Amino acid sequence: MDERLYLDIAERYGDCASWAVWADVGLTPKSNVGDLSIFDHRKNLRLFDELNPNCVVVGLNIARPFDGIFANFHDGKPKSQDYKLRYAFNNTRFYGAYMTDIIKYLECTDSNQVMSQLRANPSIEEENVAIFSQELVDIKATNPLLIALGNHVFTILKRNFGRQFRIVAVTHYSHYINVDVYRNEIARVSDQL
């Protein structure tokens, strides 16, 4: 990763994507998850070495709007479960992965409702798949590994990219799952690749 590409990605996708890097844990498991200073490449001199556009973690859609560039998957609000991603991805091959949603700008907390909307309006999926395809080109991903957060995402990715890319599914981080169990799942998947 170089500065020019990083800034281009921030400009194009910073409002809907991010990277699987987080500030260190503080006093509580959720502390510092929303600390976006980690993305200041002038202060975080390791940042470009940590980023990996050939590993792409894909969620379904945003639950609610967020403030800041690369704030997706870095929600520091008390109800957020984003801290599970930090805990689970730390010291795995997924740390530093590019993170995005397959359906952009559709705000909804119920994945079943999102899937109902996609079934009722197939053009939404088609348009977003085209955007995601271009996103992979723009981040300069080369034969990326796609990590689907949950079965709905896995279904969409398999349907549209199954012949093109390697795709693995993991439990969605908002699922009611113990953080250590979730970390073990992510580590197991990471080790199998």
Secondary structure as the mmCIF struct_conf table of DSSP 4:
data_model
#
loop_
_struct_conf.conf_type_id
_struct_conf.id
_struct_conf.beg_label_comp_id
_struct_conf.beg_label_asym_id
_struct_conf.beg_label_seq_id
_struct_conf.end_label_comp_id
_struct_conf.end_label_asym_id
_struct_conf.end_label_seq_id
HELX_RH_AL_P HELX_RH_AL_P1 GLU A 3 TYR A 13
TURN_TY1_P TURN_TY1_P1 GLY A 14 CYS A 16
STRN STRN1 SER A 18 TRP A 19
BEND BEND1 ALA A 20 ALA A 20
HELX_LH_PP_P HELX_LH_PP_P1 ALA A 23 VAL A 25
BEND BEND2 LEU A 27 THR A 28
TURN_TY1_P TURN_TY1_P2 PRO A 29 GLY A 34
HELX_RH_3T_P HELX_RH_3T_P1 LEU A 36 PHE A 39
TURN_TY1_P TURN_TY1_P3 HIS A 41 LYS A 43
TURN_TY1_P TURN_TY1_P4 LEU A 45 ARG A 46
HELX_RH_AL_P HELX_RH_AL_P2 LEU A 47 GLU A 50
STRN STRN2 ASN A 52 GLY A 59
BEND BEND3 LEU A 60 LEU A 60
BEND BEND4 ALA A 63 ARG A 64
BEND BEND5 GLY A 68 GLY A 68
TURN_TY1_P TURN_TY1_P5 ILE A 69 PHE A 70
TURN_TY1_P TURN_TY1_P6 ASN A 72 PHE A 73
BEND BEND6 LYS A 77 LYS A 77
TURN_TY1_P TURN_TY1_P7 PRO A 78 LYS A 79
HELX_RH_AL_P HELX_RH_AL_P3 ASP A 82 PHE A 89
TURN_TY1_P TURN_TY1_P8 ASN A 90 ASN A 91
BEND BEND7 THR A 92 THR A 92
TURN_TY1_P TURN_TY1_P9 ARG A 93 GLY A 96
STRN STRN3 ALA A 97 ASP A 101
BEND BEND8 ILE A 102 ILE A 103
BEND BEND9 TYR A 105 TYR A 105
BEND BEND10 THR A 109 THR A 109
HELX_RH_AL_P HELX_RH_AL_P4 SER A 111 ALA A 120
HELX_RH_AL_P HELX_RH_AL_P5 PRO A 122 ASP A 138
TURN_TY1_P TURN_TY1_P10 ILE A 139 LYS A 140
BEND BEND11 THR A 142 ASN A 143
HELX_LH_PP_P HELX_LH_PP_P2 PRO A 144 PRO A 144
STRN STRN4 LEU A 145 LEU A 149
BEND BEND12 GLY A 150 GLY A 150
HELX_RH_AL_P HELX_RH_AL_P6 ASN A 151 PHE A 161
TURN_TY1_P TURN_TY1_P11 GLY A 162 GLN A 164
BEND BEND13 PHE A 165 PHE A 165
STRN STRN5 ARG A 166 VAL A 170
TURN_TY1_P TURN_TY1_P12 TYR A 173 SER A 174
BEND BEND14 HIS A 175 TYR A 176
HELX_RH_AL_P HELX_RH_AL_P7 VAL A 179 GLN A 192
#
